[in-house]
Amino acid sequence: MKPSLSRFPAFVFFACSVFLSACGTINNPASLQTGVFKLEKFFPTTRFPSLTFNASVIASPVLDVSHSQPRLIVPVSDGEVAALDAETGTLLWKLKVPRSEGQEVQLIATPVMIGDKLVVSYQCLEQGVRTRHQLAVIDLKDHRFDDRFPVLTVTAEQATADGKATVKFNPPTAYSHAALKHINRPGTRQGYVYAAYGNAADVQPFHGWVFEIDMDAWQQQGVEKAIKNVLLTTAEADCPVTMEYGTQEMICGGGVWVPSGPLVAETKGDVDLFIPTGNGQVDLLRHDYANAVMRVKPGLQFDAGCDTQLCANFNPVKPDEACLASCKNLFIPRLAKGNAPIKPPYHECDNKDFWECLAWMDYDLGANTPVKIAMPDGREVLVQAGKDGGAYLIDAGHLGTQYDRLQVAPLCGSPTDLCKLSWAGMIVTQPVQTQVNGDPVVVIPAFSADQTHPSGVTALKIVLENGQPKFKPFWKFPESQHPEALKMFRSHPSFPVLTAHLGGQEIIWLVDIGTHGTLYGIRAKDGAMVAKQTLQGTGRQLTLPLIVGDKIYLVSKMPDTGKVALEAYRIGWGE
């Protein structure tokens, strides 16, 4: 089960404008001591109390640099969009997204910036039912909705695989979780925006949808020409289920709800969109691509590129390994050689195959955005995490090639220790990547909603072993044997952000959520904690810290009032 507000998108901007190199000896990360960076709060304070919001802030703030001074744009879940002064947290302006009288609004997806314009996606509700999904454009210079872009209501109708029926985009069972993405393309002035949809709580019938929106056509020809292309992940007209949560039965589904949005990877003027999908029906013969990663080009035309002979008798429950390996543009997860079977502690999967277990436990691959990494030998790989706690190492040019899989986080719960968030899995994030001594390194935060398993942040090197890429454990924060490892990261943390400071220091920043959350700075080269700050509020899970020069901004809920505000800290030298 996935509560309707449990998936959150993210966006970050980093401008390195201050010298923050670290020096001296760093304590062993197991000690959980710090002394390199000091964080000084500059709002909310008595002098600068900062603006508070009555509704949640689930989408991540974005940075507006269209003015002489940076501004923080805060998308609030009730449809309010506010601009704050980055130095004081005071309100500069605010708008409410367009809606009909009496309608409720939910703004969950992180907006995307295009120059001095902000594109927002939101859903309108009547008596608690989603009736429309809309996009609108804010002119950030004039602080108003840009009437050159009339409000766009999303609609679509796609044919099923056999061409005998159609699937209509259904507002009540669609939900806008994923961050909007933008690409520039030759021959366009404003490029394309991609808006993706899954559903809340996996209530059938639902599908995964991605819309390609032509910004030039929207402005020049109106809403009728704005939607250029549409991708449907499960082309099924009927979604018959007997259980409350349809993905347990592997029917339809395939929602594109990943909080940080699909990965847009640009290489030498070419663009790939890597789109992770949630649980549901996986059937190559019926063009159902749930619980997978799809690679598409602008235009959203999809061909899995699988060998027709090897996949002629595709079995969604026991797919043939040779078939899966043959697919050029589709990755379907599977265990690697030497991996132990997925065995949840309460025997839910004792009689289920791997794919059935992922669906039954809600361990969808589509919770996480991949990262693309260049290897020293010139090839490119993807690292894709799953809610199952596994990290998958995939050939970026041929997605069917799975080089490795490593269980980064143990399954939550034990026979005597109930997992408090079994639906949440163990990993929901977009990893960060760097290099240490020439080796690619990927850093993946995890969590465990029990009191049995240590959890935290894992760094993996990607090395060549017998000529093939492979994961090699590098460091953990906190170290597994440290007593705090059973207390920290008991629920979704924030997303991680990596900053490359002058002087060669790379620091990973993320928040462990709590009654008073904790902001950590972790050194990428060895996992040493170089900063720690107890927050005034809880922090906010699955939002990304926004870092601008020597300042860091965090969404946070105040435990005494229940209101939401931004907390801001200045990064300086430690004592």
N, C-alpha and C positions, 0 to 999 in steps of 0.2 A: 504494500500500500504506500502511496506517496501523497501526503497532505498537500493541499492546493498551493501552499506558500512555502514548500520545502525545497524548492530549486531556485537558485539565484544566479544571475549572470554577472559579468564583471568586465572592467575596462581599466587600463592604467596608462599614465603618461609619466615619463621620467626625464628630467632635464638635469644633467650633471653640471652644476654651476658653482660648486664649493669644494675646497680641498678637504677630504675627510680620510686621509690615509691613516691606518692604525700602526702603532709601533709598540715595541716591548714584547714581553712574554705573555702568551694567552694561557690561561689555566686549561687543564684537561677538560673536555666537554662533559665528562661524567661528574665533575664537581659542581656544575650548574652555578658557577660564579662568573661575574663579569667585571670589566674594568676598562674597556676600550672606548665605548661611546656612551655619552650621557644624553638623555632625552629630557628636554625642558618644555613643559606644557605652556602654550601661549593662547589657547582657548579650548574649552570654556574656562574662564577665570573671572575673578571679581571685576577686573577691568574690561575684559571682553567675554561676556557671558555666552555668546554664540546663540544662534537661532535654534529653537526646538520645534519638532514636528509631532503632531498628535498621532499621525499614522506611521506605519512602518516604512523604513527605507530598505528595500530589498535589492533593487538594482544598484549598481555601483555608481558613485559620483564620477563625473568626467571633468576635464580641465578645459576651460575656455581661454584661449590665448588670442582671441580676435581683437582684444583691447590692449592698451599700453600696460595694464596690470592684470596678472592672472586672476581668473575668477573660478570658483567651484560651482559646478552645476549639479544640483541634487534632485534626482527624480524620486518623488515620494509615491508610495503605493496607491494613494487615493487620487492620483492624477495631477497632483501639483508639481510644477517644475520651478525650483528656486535657484537663484544665483546669489552666491555669498562672496564677500570680500575674502580673499585668501589670507590676508594678514590679520583680520579681526573676527571673522566669522559672522559679521553683520549682514543683514539682508540688503541686497541691491535691487532686486525685482523678483516677482514671482508671477506665474501664469497657471491657469487650470486648463487641462486639455479639453478640446471641444467635445461636447456631449449633448444629448437631448435632455429636456427638463425631466427631472425625476430619476434619471439614470445614475447608477453607481459605476465607478470606474476603478479598474485595477491596472496599475502600471508596474510591471514586474521585470520586463526585459530592459537591460542596460541600453540606453540610446547610443547613437553613433554620430560623431562630428564629421561634417564635410565643410571645411573652411569656416565660414562664419554662420553655418546653419547646423541645427541639431535635429535629427530625425528621431521621433519617438514612436514606439509601438505600444498600444494599450487595448484593453477590452472593456466593452460596455455591458452592464448587467441590468436586468429588470427583474425585480423580485428574486434576486439571487441567481438568476439564470443568465449565462453569457449569450447575448443576442447579436453582437457585432464585434469584429476585430478591426481596429483602425490604425492608420499611421498619419502623422501630421508633422509639419516642419516648422521649427522656430527660427526666426531671424534673430540671431544673438546680438547684432548691432542695434537693432531697433526695439528689441525686447517684446516681440509680438509674434503671433503665428503668421507665417508668410502666406498671404492669400494667393500668391502665384502657384502654390501647391495646394489645391483643394483637398480637404480631408479625404483620405483614401480608405474605403471599406474593402477588406480582403474577401474575395470570392474566387472559387475555382471549381471546375468539373473535369475529371480525368477518366479515361477509359480503363476498364480492367484489362488484365493481360490477354484474355481471350477476345476482347472487343465486343462482348455481348452485353455489357452493362457499363454504367458509369458510377464514379464515386464523387460525391459532392462534398466540398468543404463545409463542415457542420459546426457553426459557432459554439453551441452548448458543450460539445465534446472536443473542443480545441482550446489550447492554452498557450499563451505567449510567455515562455520562460527564457529562451535563449537570447543572448546579447546580439543586437543587430551588427552586421558586418558590412563594410564598404570596400569596393575596389574601383580603381581607375582603369579605364580601357581606352585604347587608341580609337580616335574618332568620336569620343564622347567628351563633353565638357565637365559633367558632374559625376559620371560613372554610374555604377549599380549599387543598390543596397539589397542585402539578403535578410529576410525575415523568416524565422523558423517557428514551427508549432508542434507541440505534442498534446498532452492532456493532463489534467489534474486528477490524481487518485486513480488513474488507469481505468476509468469507467468507460465501457464500450457503448457504442462503436466509436473507435477513434483510430487515427492514422498519424503518420509523420508527414508534414508538409513543409516545403521550402519555397519561398516566393522570390523571384528575381525582379527587382523594381528598377526600371529605367528612369533615373532622375531627370534627364533631359526631356523625355517624353511626358513625364508627369507634369513638368512645368509648362511645356509648350502645347501639349495636346489634351491635358486633363486626365482625370482618373481612368477613363475608358482605355487609355493606352499605357498607363503606368506599369501594370504588371506585364512584364515581357515574357517570362517563362515560369513554369511551375514544376516542382519535383514532388512526386507522391511515393512514399517508401513502401507501402503495402497496398497494392492495387486490388482491394477486395470490396465488392459491393455489399456483402453480407458478413456480419461478425457475430455469429451465434455462440453464446456462452451460457454456461450453466452456473458459473461461480461469480461472485460479486466483482472480483478483480480479474478482468479478462486476460491479462498477460500471463497469468499462471497456467492457462490452457494453451498458450502460444497461438492466439487468434488475433489477426489484424495487428494493431499497435504499431511499433516502430517509431514512436514519437521522437521528434528532434527537440529535446528539451534541455540539452546540455547548457548549464548556466553561463559559461564563458563563450558560448557560441561555437559554430564550426571553425576549423582552422583554415585561414586563408594563407596559402604559401605561394609567394611570388619568386620565380627563378628566371633570370635572363629574359624578362618581359612576358613570360608565360605565367599563368595562374592556375593553381589547383585549389579546389575546395574539398577539404576532408570533413565529411559529415558523419558524426557518430549517431547511431540510432538506438532507441531504447528497446525494451523487451517486447516480444510479440511473435508474430509468425515469420519464420525463416523458411522460404521455399523458393529455390531458384526457378523452378518450372512455372510458378505462379507470379513471379516478379515481386516476391515479398522479401524485403531486405531489413528485417528487424535485428536488433542486437548485433550490429555490425558497424563497420566504417566504410562509407561509400566515397569514392573519389570522382568528382565531376568537374567539368570545365564551366566557365561562364556559358550560359545557355541552358544549364541543368539537364542536358540530355544524358541519360545514364545507360551504359552497357557494362554489365559486370565483367565481361571479358573472360568468362569461364569456359573450359573445354566442354563442348557439347556432348562428346562421347563419354567422358569421365563423369559428367554430371547428369547423364540421361535418366537415371533412376534415383534422383535426389531424395534423401530421407531426412526431414528436418530434425528428427530425434537422434539418428545415428548417421550423420553425413559422412561421406567417404573422404578420407584424408587427401587422397590424390585429387579429388574434385576441388576441395577447398584450396589446395595449394596451386591449382591451375588458374585461379581467378586473378586477373590483372588489376581490376579496379574495385574489388570488394574484399574486405577482411572480415572473416567470421572467426571468433576466438575459439581456441581449443587448448587443451593441456599439452605441455611439451614433454619430451622424453625425460623421465625421472620425476615428474611432478606427481605428488600424491593426489588422489581423487578429492573433490570437494565434498566434505562430510560435516555439515552443520551439527552442532552438539545435541540437537533434539531429534535426530534421526529422520529429518524431513526428506532427505535425499537418498536414503538407503536403497531404494528401489528405482532410482532415477539416473538417467545418463547425465553427462555434464551439461548439455544444453537445456534439458528439462529442469535441472537443479537451478541453473541461473535464472530461468523464468519463475520457478516456484518461489525462490528466495528474494526475487526482485533485485538480483545482482546484474542489472543491465550495464552493458558496455557504454551506453549512451549517456552516462552520468559525467563523463570526463572528456575533455578536449585533448587531442594528441599534441605532441610537439615534434617538429621535424629537425633532424640533427644530421650534420655533415660529418662523415667519418674521414679519418686521415687518408684512407686509400681512395677517396673520391666518391664512394657510393653514399647514398642518403638513406636514412632509416627513420621510421616513426616510433615513438614510444607512446603507447596507449595504455592507460590504467583502466581498471574496471572496478565496479562496486564490490566485486568478489574479493578485493584485496590483491589481485594479481596485476603485474606489469607485463605488457606484451611488447616484444621487440620485432618490428615488421620492416620489410623492404619497402621503402617509400615509392619505388618505381614499379613494383609488382606486389600488390597488397596480399596476395595469397601466400607469399613466402613469410612464414613466421620463424624468425631465427631463434627466439628464446621466449620463455615465460617464467617469471619468478614470483613466488608468493611473497609480496612485500609486507602484508599485514595478515596476521592470523584471523580466522573466522571469529566473530564476536560471540561471546557466551561460552558457558561450560555446563555440564550436567547439573552443577550445583550453583551456578551463577547466571541468572537470566540476563540475556542481552536486552537492554532497555529500548533499543532502536533497531530491531532486527531488519526492518524495511530499508534502513539507511545505508546498509552495507558498511564498508570500511574505508573507501576512498571515493571522494567526490571533489575533483580539482582539475586544474590544468597545471602540469608540472612546469618547473623552470629548468633551464639548461645553461651550462657553462662549460669551460674547459679547465682542467687542472693538470699542469705539466704536459700539455699536449693531448691529454685523453678527454674525450667527451664525457660530461657528467650530467646526469639528470637527477633532479631533486623532487621527491614526491611526498607530500604530507598525507598522513593517514590518521584514523581515530578508532576508538573502540569503546562502545557504550556498555562496558562491563567493568568488573574490578579484578579480572583475572589476567588480562593480556596487556603487556606494555605496548605503548603506541607513541607515535610522534612522527618525526620527519626522517625519511630515508634517502640517502644519496647513493646512486649506483653509477659506477663507471661503465662505459661501453667499450669493450676491448675486442681485439681480433684473436680468436682461438681456432687454430687450424684453418685460418683464412676466412672464418665466419664471425660476424658480430655476436657478442654475448654479453650478458649482464655480469658485472662483478661488484659485490657489495663493497661500499666505500666507507661511509660513516652513518651513524644514527644520532639523532638528537630527540630526547635525551637517550643516553646509552641504555640498552634494554635492562641491564642489571641495576640501574639506579632506582632507588625507591620511588622517586617522583614519576618514573615512567608508568606507574600504575595509577597515577592521579591526574596527569596531564593528558590533554587531547582525548577527552571522554565523549566529545560530540564534534560535529563538523567545525573545523577551524575556518578562518578566513582563507582566501586564496593566497599563495605566496607571490611575492614580487622580488626580483633580484636587481640590485643596483650595482653598477660598476663604478666605484669611486676612483678619483685620481689617486695615484700611488699604488694602484694594482689590487686594492681590496675589493672583493665582491661579497656583498652581504645579502642574505635572504631575510626578508621581513614577513612575518605573519602573526596573527592573533589567535591565541587559545581562548575560546569563549568561556565566560564564567559570570558569576554574580558581579564580580569585577574582573573583566578580561585582562589578559596579559599579552603585551606586545613583545615579541622576541626578535632580536637581530642575531642571525647565525652566520658565521663565516663559512663561505662556500668551500674553501680549500681544505677544511678539516672538521667542520661541524662544531667549532667552538662557539659558545654563546658570547657575543660581544656587546649585547645590549639587552636590557630587560626593563619593562615599564608596566606597572600596574595601572590599569585604566580607571577613569572615573566611572565609566559605564561598563556594559557587558562586552562591548565589541559587537560585531555582526557577522555571523557565519556566511561563508561563501560570497563575501564581497572582497574586492581587492584593495589593499592599501594604496592610496594615491600619493606618490612621492614627487615632489617638485623641488629640485635643488637640495637644500638642507632641511626641508620640511616634510613631514609625513602626516597624512589626513586619514582618519578612520571613522566609519559609521559606528555608532554606539548607542545602546539603549540605556537610559538612566534608571538604575534599580529603584530609586526612591520615588520617582514620578511616573515611570513607564513611558516617558517621552523619548524621542529619538533626536540625537544631535550629532554633529561632527566634532570629534576630538582632534586637536592639532598639536604636534610636538616639533620642536626644533632639535635637530641632531647635532650634538657638539662633542667635544673631547670629554672622555671620562676622567674621573679624579684618580 
